[in-house]
């Protein structure tokens, strides 16, 4: 999703997130005893805008890469137009709402944190640290996106995609501090605790 995504697309992604997260919570509640705890950390956003840069930026850089390759005739435009990433990054409000509606868990803590894309940013002599940071971000993105790209575009473009992507990421990281937003939630399973003596 991006700021240019139609409202119907944003709504469809949000509704899919609701279904998937509710099912996930139901399944996990069957595995936990009453009073059992669970902590989840996943990519999210601080903003209530589901197309905000804080959750979509990493994918927008991939879109720039793919669009450049379309303009050079390396990828068919129709293939790019039909390519979608099945990801929704929820806000803390959305996470809280789904946990409360599903009802199996009480929320102990809900926190948002920022993680710098560049793990080397604070190191001594880190003037070129963005290059190592870009390499790491690209490796992570390749792990996530390569199966989707392979399935949709075929194997011949993969190395070129990530070579270009790394250059774009390095360029952005050299000019600005970019952060992932993590949402962390700690929960306890609700229900009556069984009396060990059966009383």
N, C-alpha and C positions, 0 to 999 in steps of 0.2 A: 504494500500500500504506500501511497505517497499523497502529497497535498493535492495532486491532480486526480486522485481516484474519485469516482462518482460515489455519492452517499449510499447507493444501493450495494456497492462492493464493500464499503466499510461496514455496513450493517450485516452483510452476509458473513464476513470474517468474524465479526463480534459474536454473532449467533452461533457460529461453529465453535468458537472458543468456549462459549457458555455450555454447549452440549458436551464438548470434550472434557472440560475441567470438572463438570458435574459428574460425569461418568468416572473420571479418575478418582474423585473424592469418594464416591460410592464404593468403588473397588478397594481402595485403601482402607476404608472403614471396616470392611469385612475381614481384613487381615489383622487389625489391631484390637487389642482387648480394651475394655472400658478404662479410661484413664491413660491409655497409651498415647505417646506423643509422636508428632511428625513435624519435621522442618523441611520446607521447600524453598529453594532459591532458583529463580529463573529470570530471563531477560524481561524487562518491563519498561515502564515509563513513569515519570513524575506527572506529566501533563495529562489532562483529561482528553486531549486531542489525539485520537488513534493514528493520525498521519503525521504527527510531529516529528521533527528531525531527530530527536533523541532516541526514537525507536526504529527509525527507517533509514538513517544515514548510511549505515554499512551496506544496506541493500541498494540504496540510490547510487552508491559508487560502483556497484556491480552493474547496475542499469546503464550508467555512463559508459562503462567498458563495452557492454554488449551493443549499445547504440553506435559507438565508434566503429565497431566491427561490421555493423549493418551498413553504415555509410561507406565503408571501404569494400563492400561486396563479399565479406567473409562469412556473413550470416544472412540468411533470408529474412526479410522484414516480416513476412507472415509468421515465420516461426517465432520471432521475438514477440510479436503481438499476441500470440497464444500462450506465452510462457508466464506462469504465475508461481509465486513463492507461497507455500501454505504456512504462513506464520502470522501470529497475532501477538503483540506484546501488550499485556494488560496494565492498567493503572492500579495502584493500591486500592482505590475505591471499587473497581470492578472485581478484583480478587476478593475483597472483603464481602461484597454483595453476593458473590457466588457461593462462598463458604457458608454464609448465613442462610441463604436460600436452600442449599442442599441439606443443612441441618445436622450432620453427623459430628461436626467438630466445633469446639469453642476456640476462639482466637486468643492466644496468649500474647503474641507480639506480631506486629506487622511493620516492616521497616523497608525503606528505600535507601540504596547506597549507589555511589558512583565508582566505577572502575576505569581508570585511565587506559585507553587503548595501548599506550606505550608503557610497558612495564619497566623500561629503562630510563624513564623521564627524570627521575630524581638521582640518578647515579652521577658520581664525580666524572668529569670529562665526557658529558653526555651530549656534546654538540651535534653529533651525527646519530644519536640514539634512535631517532625516528626511522632510520633505515632498518635497524634490527626490529624495532616495533612493527614496522610495516610487514616485514617478513613473517613475524609471529601472527599478526592479524590475518594475513593472507593464508597461512597454513590452516588456521582455525576455520576460516571461511571456506577453504577448499574442502576440508573434512565435511562441512555441512552441506555445501552447495553442489559439489561435484556430482554426486549421484543424480540429482535433479537435472543438472546441465547435460550429463551424459545421456540420460534417458530422452531428453527433448531435442538436443542438438547433435548428438553423436560424439565420438571420441576425438575426432580430428582437430577440434578447436580448443580443447580443454587447456593444454599447456599455454597456448597463446592468450586465452582469457585471463588466466591467473598471473601470467607475466605482466600483462597490461594493468591488471587490477592492482598488483603490488606497487607499480609506479604511481598510480593515482593515489593510493593510500599513503605512500611515502610523501608525496607532494602535499597532501592535506595535513598530514601529521607534522610536517616541517613548518606549517603556517599557523596551526591552531591546536589547542588541547581538545581532544575528543574523548568522550567517555561513554562506556556502556552503562545503562541503568539496570540495576538488579532489584527485584522485589523479593524480599525474604519474609516468609510467614511461618510462625511457630504455632502449632495447634495441638489440642488435646481432645481425644475421642470422648464424646458425651455418653451418658447412659448410667444405669445403676450399677454400682460395684457389687459383686457377689460377696456374700459373707462366707469366709473360708470355713466357718463352723456350721453353715447351713441354717442359721437362725434368722 
